[in-house]
Amino acid sequence: MQPKLKSKVRCKDRDIGEVTRVIVDPLSHEISHIVVSMNGDGERQVPMGQVETVTDSLIELRTLSADLLALPPFQRDNYVTTHEVEIAHLEEKVHVTPGEVLVPFPELEKSVKRRTFFMNLTHVIGFLIGLPIAFPVLRYLMKPMYQPFDNSWLKIGNVGKIKQEDIGVQFKYKKHVKEAYMPEAEVEKNVWILKATPAVLDKVYQGKDMEFRDASGKTVWTNKKEIPYVAFSGKCPHLGCGYKWRQHKVLGQVFLCPCHLSIYDAAGKVLDGPAPRPLDALPIKVSAGGDVEIIDMEFKAGTKTQIRII
């Protein structure tokens, strides 16, 4: 039986509190810890190895209350809820309601190579199974892929919205898109812009201007390394999910992708998670009045190198 939220918790010598949250291992989908509210003495994180018996309303521990009180206080900032991350089939193994189900905010990823191998293997198998069915459709649709990229400038807002340096600010905008065989449609998109300090600019540009080229190799635009405003595509380079700006106690202010917990610093560099490359910078120019314009570019997800697709 699994621990239930609000269950009473009893140590060897006395009742100690109740379960307020459970922590799940994101790989095994098993409950690894329970978080116990200590009747006014804060919360403690207890490994499941210390749990002796579990019933509908009571959890008995193998330890004494003094040992439990000696544990460090539970650090909520080191975890995210399962509402913020995608963990496939988790609900099939974990049955706890109501309350918070947490997964660890990742330390430096230790199994990226292993997980990348299995992800690529899954992609290959799916491709081989679907190829006979998909080939006629692919042959019909491939021609539009070679149409020239749209390198027009889009006005998306004003830098007056940015109040602090090195803080990611989301700019939303709408764009008319015409797919090859579909009617024109208006889609909502977003980018993240920050006014960068010299230290962050140096990490973004590494001492040289950033050039953007079209399919023929011709330079479309050059971001100058001394211009403080930096724009990042709103899509995570891992699998194209949207990400957010978050304050984390250990890592500081970061960009966090809630789908698979890729984490980036203000310069877009990968701090943690499965992302194969930094956030994708975009061409940006800012007028004397502060109006921001970008060239809307999208890049293939899941690759180490930038491959422009839109």
C-alpha positions as CSV (number, residue, x, y, z in Angstrom):
1,M,0.0,0.0,0.0
2,Q,1.2,3.5,-0.8
3,P,1.5,6.3,1.7
4,K,-1.5,8.6,1.6
5,L,-1.5,12.4,2.2
6,K,-2.9,13.4,5.6
7,S,-2.0,10.0,7.0
8,K,-0.8,10.2,10.6
9,V,2.9,9.4,11.2
10,R,4.0,7.5,14.3
11,C,7.6,6.9,15.4
12,K,8.7,4.1,17.7
13,D,8.1,6.2,20.8
14,R,5.2,8.5,19.8
15,D,3.0,10.1,17.2
16,I,5.0,12.8,15.3
17,G,2.8,14.4,12.7
18,E,1.2,13.8,9.3
19,V,2.2,13.4,5.6
20,T,1.9,16.6,3.7
21,R,3.6,15.6,0.4
22,V,5.3,12.7,-1.3
23,I,8.4,12.8,-3.4
24,V,8.6,10.6,-6.5
25,D,11.7,9.3,-8.4
26,P,11.1,10.6,-11.9
27,L,12.9,7.6,-13.5
28,S,11.5,4.6,-11.5
29,H,8.1,6.3,-10.8
30,E,8.3,5.0,-7.2
31,I,7.7,7.1,-4.1
32,S,11.2,7.7,-2.7
33,H,10.3,9.9,0.3
34,I,7.4,11.2,2.4
35,V,7.4,14.8,3.8
36,V,6.1,14.8,7.4
37,S,4.7,17.9,9.1
38,M,6.2,17.7,12.6
39,N,3.3,19.2,14.7
40,G,4.7,22.7,14.7
41,D,8.4,21.8,14.3
42,G,8.5,22.2,10.5
43,E,8.7,19.5,7.9
44,R,11.1,16.7,7.5
45,Q,11.9,14.5,4.5
46,V,11.8,10.8,5.4
47,P,13.1,8.0,3.1
48,M,10.7,5.2,2.3
49,G,13.4,2.9,3.8
50,Q,12.4,4.2,7.2
51,V,8.7,3.3,6.7
52,E,7.8,0.1,8.5
53,T,4.1,-0.3,7.9
54,V,1.5,1.6,5.9
55,T,-2.3,1.5,6.4
56,D,-5.1,3.7,5.2
57,S,-4.7,6.3,7.9
58,L,-1.4,5.5,9.6
59,I,2.3,5.3,8.7
60,E,4.6,3.7,11.3
61,L,8.4,4.5,11.1
62,R,11.4,2.4,12.2
63,T,13.0,5.4,13.9
64,L,12.6,7.4,17.1
65,S,11.1,10.9,17.1
66,A,14.4,12.4,18.2
67,D,16.1,10.9,15.2
68,L,13.4,12.4,12.9
69,L,13.7,15.8,14.5
70,A,17.5,15.7,13.9
71,L,17.0,15.6,10.2
72,P,17.4,18.9,8.3
73,P,14.3,20.8,7.4
74,F,12.6,20.0,4.2
75,Q,13.7,22.3,1.4
76,R,10.7,23.0,-0.8
77,D,12.7,25.0,-3.4
78,N,14.6,21.9,-4.4
79,Y,11.5,20.3,-5.9
80,V,8.9,21.0,-8.5
81,T,5.3,19.6,-8.6
82,T,4.1,17.1,-11.2
83,H,1.9,19.8,-12.6
84,E,5.0,21.5,-13.8
85,V,6.7,18.5,-15.5
86,E,5.6,15.8,-17.9
87,I,6.3,12.3,-16.5
88,A,4.6,9.7,-18.7
89,H,2.4,7.1,-17.0
90,L,3.2,8.4,-13.5
91,E,-0.5,8.3,-12.6
92,E,-0.5,4.5,-13.2
93,K,1.9,4.0,-10.3
94,V,1.3,6.8,-7.9
95,H,-2.1,7.2,-6.4
96,V,-2.1,10.0,-3.8
97,T,-4.7,12.8,-3.6
98,P,-5.2,15.5,-2.6
99,G,-1.9,17.5,-2.2
100,E,1.5,17.9,-3.8
101,V,3.4,15.2,-5.6
102,L,7.0,16.4,-6.0
103,V,10.0,15.4,-8.1
104,P,13.5,16.6,-7.4
105,F,14.7,19.8,-9.1
106,P,17.6,18.0,-10.9
107,E,21.2,18.1,-9.9
108,L,23.6,18.0,-12.8
109,E,22.3,15.4,-15.2
110,K,24.1,12.1,-14.8
111,S,22.4,10.0,-17.4
112,V,22.0,12.2,-20.4
113,K,24.0,9.9,-22.7
114,R,21.9,6.9,-21.6
115,R,18.6,8.7,-21.9
116,T,19.6,10.2,-25.3
117,F,20.5,6.7,-26.6
118,F,17.0,5.3,-25.7
119,M,15.3,8.4,-27.0
120,N,17.1,8.1,-30.4
121,L,16.4,4.3,-30.4
122,T,12.7,5.0,-30.0
123,H,12.8,7.5,-32.8
124,V,14.5,5.1,-35.2
125,I,12.0,2.3,-34.4
126,G,9.0,4.6,-34.9
127,F,10.5,5.8,-38.2
128,L,11.0,2.3,-39.6
129,I,7.5,1.2,-38.6
130,G,5.8,4.3,-40.2
131,L,8.0,4.7,-43.3
132,P,6.0,2.6,-45.7
133,I,2.8,4.4,-44.8
134,A,4.3,7.9,-44.6
135,F,6.5,7.9,-47.7
136,P,3.8,8.9,-50.2
137,V,2.7,11.7,-48.0
138,L,6.3,12.8,-47.3
139,R,7.0,12.9,-51.0
140,Y,4.0,15.2,-51.5
141,L,4.9,17.5,-48.7
142,M,8.7,17.8,-49.0
143,K,8.7,20.3,-51.8
144,P,7.4,23.2,-49.6
145,M,10.3,22.6,-47.2
146,Y,12.6,24.2,-49.7
147,Q,10.8,27.5,-49.9
148,P,12.9,30.6,-48.9
149,F,12.8,31.5,-45.2
150,D,10.9,34.6,-44.1
151,N,13.5,37.1,-42.9
152,S,11.1,40.0,-42.4
153,W,11.3,42.0,-39.2
154,L,8.4,41.9,-36.7
155,K,7.7,44.6,-34.1
156,I,6.9,42.9,-30.8
157,G,7.0,45.6,-28.1
158,N,9.1,48.1,-26.3
159,V,12.1,47.7,-24.0
160,G,10.3,49.9,-21.4
161,K,8.8,46.6,-20.3
162,I,12.2,45.4,-19.0
163,K,12.8,46.9,-15.5
164,Q,16.0,45.0,-14.4
165,E,19.2,43.7,-16.0
166,D,19.7,39.9,-16.5
167,I,16.0,39.2,-15.9
168,G,14.1,37.2,-18.6
169,V,11.0,39.1,-19.8
170,Q,8.5,37.4,-22.1
171,F,7.2,39.2,-25.2
172,K,4.2,37.8,-26.9
173,Y,3.1,38.5,-30.4
174,K,0.9,37.2,-33.2
175,K,2.1,36.2,-36.7
176,H,0.2,35.3,-39.9
177,V,1.5,31.9,-41.1
178,K,0.7,30.3,-44.4
179,E,1.5,26.6,-44.6
180,A,2.0,25.1,-48.0
181,Y,-1.4,23.5,-48.4
182,M,-3.4,25.2,-45.6
183,P,-5.2,28.5,-45.4
184,E,-3.4,31.4,-43.7
185,A,-3.8,31.4,-40.0
186,E,-2.8,33.8,-37.1
187,V,-0.7,32.1,-34.4
188,E,0.4,33.3,-31.0
189,K,4.2,33.2,-30.4
190,N,6.6,34.5,-27.8
191,V,10.3,35.3,-27.3
192,W,12.3,36.0,-24.1
193,I,14.3,39.2,-24.0
194,L,16.7,40.5,-21.4
195,K,18.9,43.5,-21.0
196,A,22.2,41.9,-20.3
197,T,25.1,43.0,-18.2
198,P,28.6,42.9,-19.8
199,A,29.3,39.6,-18.0
200,V,26.2,38.0,-19.5
201,L,26.8,39.5,-23.0
202,D,30.3,38.0,-22.9
203,K,28.8,34.5,-22.2
204,V,26.3,35.0,-25.1
205,Y,28.7,36.3,-27.7
206,Q,32.0,35.0,-26.5
207,G,33.8,38.1,-27.7
208,K,32.5,38.3,-31.3
209,D,29.3,39.4,-33.1
210,M,26.7,36.8,-33.9
211,E,25.8,36.4,-37.6
212,F,22.6,35.0,-39.0
213,R,22.6,33.6,-42.5
214,D,20.0,32.4,-45.0
215,A,20.0,29.0,-46.7
216,S,22.5,30.3,-49.3
217,G,24.9,31.4,-46.7
218,K,24.2,35.1,-47.2
219,T,24.3,37.2,-44.0
220,V,20.7,38.3,-43.0
221,W,21.6,40.2,-39.9
222,T,24.4,40.6,-37.3
223,N,23.8,41.0,-33.6
224,K,26.5,43.3,-32.2
225,K,28.2,42.0,-29.1
226,E,28.0,45.4,-27.4
227,I,24.2,45.9,-27.8
228,P,22.7,44.9,-24.4
229,Y,19.4,43.4,-25.5
230,V,19.4,39.7,-26.3
231,A,16.4,37.7,-27.6
232,F,15.8,34.0,-27.3
233,S,13.4,31.8,-29.1
234,G,10.4,30.9,-26.9
235,K,10.9,27.2,-27.7
236,C,13.2,24.9,-25.7
237,P,15.9,23.3,-27.9
238,H,15.2,19.9,-26.3
239,L,11.8,19.1,-27.7
240,G,10.3,22.5,-28.5
241,C,8.3,23.1,-25.3
242,G,7.7,26.5,-23.9
243,Y,9.8,27.5,-20.9
244,K,9.6,30.0,-18.1
245,W,11.8,32.3,-15.9
246,R,12.1,31.0,-12.4
247,Q,14.0,31.8,-9.1
248,H,15.7,28.8,-7.7
249,K,17.4,28.7,-4.3
250,V,20.5,26.8,-5.4
251,L,20.9,27.8,-9.1
252,G,19.6,31.4,-8.8
253,Q,17.5,32.9,-11.5
254,V,17.1,30.5,-14.4
255,F,15.1,29.6,-17.5
256,L,13.3,26.4,-16.7
257,C,11.6,24.1,-19.2
258,P,8.8,22.3,-17.2
259,C,8.4,19.5,-19.8
260,H,11.7,17.7,-19.1
261,L,13.5,20.0,-16.6
262,S,16.1,21.5,-18.9
263,I,17.6,24.5,-17.1
264,Y,19.4,27.5,-18.6
265,D,21.2,30.6,-17.2
266,A,20.5,34.2,-18.3
267,A,22.9,33.8,-21.2
268,G,21.0,30.7,-22.4
269,K,23.7,28.2,-21.5
270,V,22.6,24.8,-20.3
271,L,23.0,24.3,-16.6
272,D,21.1,21.0,-16.3
273,G,18.8,18.6,-18.0
274,P,18.7,16.9,-21.4
275,A,18.8,20.0,-23.6
276,P,21.4,19.4,-26.4
277,R,22.4,23.0,-26.9
278,P,21.9,26.5,-25.5
279,L,18.7,28.6,-26.0
280,D,18.4,29.8,-29.6
281,A,19.3,33.5,-29.9
282,L,17.4,35.5,-32.5
283,P,18.2,38.6,-34.6
284,I,17.1,41.7,-32.7
285,K,17.2,45.4,-33.2
286,V,16.0,48.2,-30.9
287,S,15.1,51.6,-32.1
288,A,16.1,54.9,-30.4
289,G,12.6,55.0,-28.9
290,G,12.9,51.5,-27.5
291,D,10.8,49.6,-30.0
292,V,11.9,46.0,-30.4
293,E,12.0,44.1,-33.7
294,I,13.0,40.5,-34.3
295,I,13.3,38.1,-37.2
296,D,11.1,35.1,-36.3
297,M,13.4,32.0,-36.6
298,E,12.7,28.5,-35.4
299,F,15.3,25.7,-35.2
300,K,15.1,22.0,-35.1
301,A,14.6,20.6,-31.6
302,G,16.8,17.8,-30.2
303,T,20.0,18.5,-32.1
304,K,23.4,19.8,-30.9
305,T,23.7,22.2,-33.9
306,Q,21.2,24.8,-34.9
307,I,19.2,23.8,-38.0
308,R,16.8,26.4,-39.1
309,I,13.3,25.1,-40.0
310,I,11.2,28.2,-40.2
